[in-house]
Amino acid sequence: MKKFYLLILCAFKLMSSWAQDYTMDSLKDALSGSTTDISKITALDNLSDFYYNGFAWIDLKKKDTSFRLLNQAIGLAEKNKLTEKEEELLQKLALLYYSSNTNQKGSILPTAAKGLALAKSTNLKAWQPIFEGLAALGYFSTGKRTDSAILLMSQGLDFARKNHMPAEEASLLDYFGTAYSDSYPDSAGLLLRQALSLAEANKLTTQEIDVLRHLANLYGDRKHDSAMMWIHQALSLARQNDLSKTAISIFYSLLGTWSPLYENDSLEVHFNLGSQLAQQIHAQHAEADFLNDYGEVHDKRGNYTKALMAYMNALEIQQQIDDKYGMAAVFYHIGILYLNVQDYAQSLQYLARANEKSMEIKDGFNFVFSLEGIGEDYVNLKKYD
């Protein structure tokens, strides 16, 4: 049975660099060395992941590159009549469009429509309700024709129920709940709970974890105790089922998104468990990201010595694996830490390195903010010109 992953609201920044601990150069080498269309599809898919998740979460141009590569993979799958693979990639592309927060949201509907037409013409019944749900997300994302969205989602649910497709039904309820999370949180909670019950009853572990995470996100701002219960349940399931990469992404959210909801003792436990797991599966990018986020949390709490040690350890790993984007981010964090403790000369050195590395990799985000920090350092050093 196919596994349907709802990518929405997950920690996209992590997933590619942790799913396969590659550098961009090795992914490009894999693409250029592909000798068959099938291997080229895989290489394009992996490279698209890296552009979207590895460092494109704040760089819209990188997202466009990711979409272009994935469309190339879809074209090759279509050319070779690899219908199942084409459907899988169309689903992934629609969900990436949905999560991207760019003007590409308008592309969700035609992508889903293409997948739906293909499912119907080739009698791939399992894909039909999924693409009806994705088409509904396309309408929801534009804020228009919600009646069409609801009709499509209802059709998909009816089809899945009549054909006894619990995995597809759970995915649609998850889509529906996520679409309603901002406007109708109570309805969203009801739909997500229905999805959770289906996933539990049918032992759909991956989907159960996804829904638990979406429930946690839904309640994070309103019911902290409930949110923590859902996210810890998701973590427990991932660990029980040896889903190491999923567990790592949850540890990451516990160190980042959820860290304000608990005290230092819990932070230490999650950091240690996540780091150990990253080391066990040789995910150096993940280990560096854990150290970076651990440092950020301690930095915000005023624990500057502990924060600096974490940043330095992260930097050492990033230099070993030549993660230029990670280096730029950590140089920036160290520079801001020294700025906060009023060591402006040291701050200036690290922010200058962040600025230089950001220019090298065309990282506009860290480039702009490192310049701002450099300006603040010069003001404090009374170098106004």
C-alpha positions, -999 to +999 in steps of 0.1 A: +000+000+000+013+034-009+021+058+020+007+093+017+028+118+034+013+152+043+043+174+040+024+205+051+036+221+084+065+197+087+101+209+092+110+212+056+143+228+063+155+195+077+141+168+056+164+167+026+197+171+045+187+144+069+169+120+046+202+117+027+231+135+043+244+147+009+261+179-002+247+197-032+278+188-052+273+150-047+236+154-057+247+173-089+272+146-096+245+119-093+224+138-118+251+143-143+262+106-139+227+092-145+227+067-173+190+060-175+158+081-173+148+062-141+180+071-123+177+106-136+142+109-121+156+099-087+185+123-090+162+152-100+139+144-071+167+143-046+182+176-059+148+192-058+145+182-022+179+197-014+170+230-030+137+232-013+146+219+021+184+223+024+185+261+022+156+273+002+132+278+031+139+316+030+152+319-006+123+321-031+147+317-061+159+284-047+122+273-043+117+281-080+147+259-088+132+231-067+099+233-085+116+233-119+137+202-111+106+183-099+087+193-130+116+179-151+113+146-131+075+145-137+081+151-175+105+121-176+081+099-157+054+109-182+077+102-212+085+067-199+049+060-189+059+055-153+024+064-142+027+055-105+059+075-102+043+104-121+014+104-097+037+103-067+057+133-079+026+153-089+013+148-053+046+159-039+047+190-061+012+200-052+020+198-015+052+217-020+033+245-037+008+245-009+035+249+018+057+273-001+041+306+008+049+319-026+029+330-056+031+294-068+001+285-047-019+292-079-001+261-094-017+237-069-050+234-088-036+226-123-011+202-108-038+184-089-061+184-120-034+168-141-030+141-114-067+135-112-071+132-150-042+107-151-057+087-122-091+085-140-077+077-174-055+049-162-079+036-136-055+042-107-083+044-081-061+049-051-049+082-065-083+096-075-094+107-040-060+121-032-060+144-062-096+154-055-084+165-020-053+183-035-076+201-060-097+212-030-065+225-013-059+245-045-092+262-041-087+267-004-053+283-009-067+310-032-095+319-008-120+316-036-147+291-046-147+274-012-179+257-023-159+239-051-133+230-026-158+215-002-175+196-030-142+181-042-131+171-007-165+155-001-163+136-034-129+123-025-140+112+010-171+094-004-149+077-030-124+065-004-151+053+020-170+034-007-138+017-019-125+010+016-094+031+013-086+040+049-051+055+041-066+078+015-095+087+037-072+096+065-050+117+042-081+137+030-093+143+065-058+155+073-057+178+043-092+191+052-082+197+088-050+215+078-069+238+054-093+247+081-067+252+109-065+290+106-101+299+099-120+272+117-098+257+144-126+238+161-136+221+128-100+215+120-096+197+154-126+175+147-113+165+112-078+158+125-092+136+153-112+116+127-080+112+107-061+101+138-088+075+147-086+060+112-048+059+112-048+042+146-075+017+137-057+007+105-021+008+119-011+036+095+019+046+117+034+072+094+001+090+089-007+087+126+025+106+134+018+133+108-017+139+122-004+140+158+021+167+147-006+187+129-028+185+160+001+198+181+006+227+157-032+234+158-032+236+196+003+251+201-009+287+207-041+279+226-037+247+246-001+241+255-007+209+275-027+193+247+000+204+221+028+189+242+008+157+246+003+153+208+039+160+199+053+137+226+029+109+214+042+114+178+078+112+191+071+080+210+055+064+180+085+073+158+110+059+183+090+027+188+089+021+151+125+029+144+116+059+122+149+076+130+146+105+105+110+113+116+121+112+152+150+135+145+126+161+128+104+159+159+133+164+182+142+194+161+108+209+166+110+202+203+143+222+204+129+250+183+091+256+180+082+239+213+111+249+234+094+279+250+068+255+265+092+237+288+121+242+312+158+236+308+158+200+321+135+189+292+156+209+267+187+190+278+169+156+275+156+163+240+189+177+228+209+147+241+185+122+227+183+140+193+221+144+190+227+107+199+202+096+173+218+119+147+252+104+155+238+068+153+226+073+117+255+095+107+234+125+100+260+152+105+237+180+091+211+171+117+237+170+145+249+205+135+214+218+133+206+204+168+237+222+181+227+255+164+192+255+177+203+244+211+226+273+211+198+297+200+175+286+228+203+292+254+212+324+237+177+337+241+176+326+278+208+345+285+230+313+290+257+328+267+286+304+277+265+273+269+252+289+237+287+298+225+299+263+231+270+248+211+276+273+182+313+265+181+306+227+180+280+232+152+305+253+133+332+226+136+308+200+121+297+223+093+333+231+083+340+193+082+311+187+058+316+220+040+280+232+047+285+268+036+248+277+044+251+263+079+284+282+084+269+315+074+240+310+098+263+301+128+288+329+121+257+352+122+245+337+155+279+339+171+282+375+160+249+384+175+258+367+207+289+388+211+268+419+202+244+410+230+273+407+256+287+440+242+319+425+228+316+446+197+350+438+182+345+401+184+309+405+171+323+425+141+347+397+132+320+370+131+293+391+114+319+400+087+325+363+082+288+357+080+285+384+055+313+371+034+300+335+034+265+348+026+278+367-004+296+336-016+265+314-016+241+342-025+222+338+008+202+371+008+187+365+043+219+362+063+236+388+041+210+415+050+209+406+087+246+404+091+250+438+075+225+452+100+245+437+129+277+451+115+261+485+114+250+482+150+286+472+160+300+502+143+276+525+161+286+510+194+322+514+185+315+550+176+326+545+140+296+564+126+310+570+091 
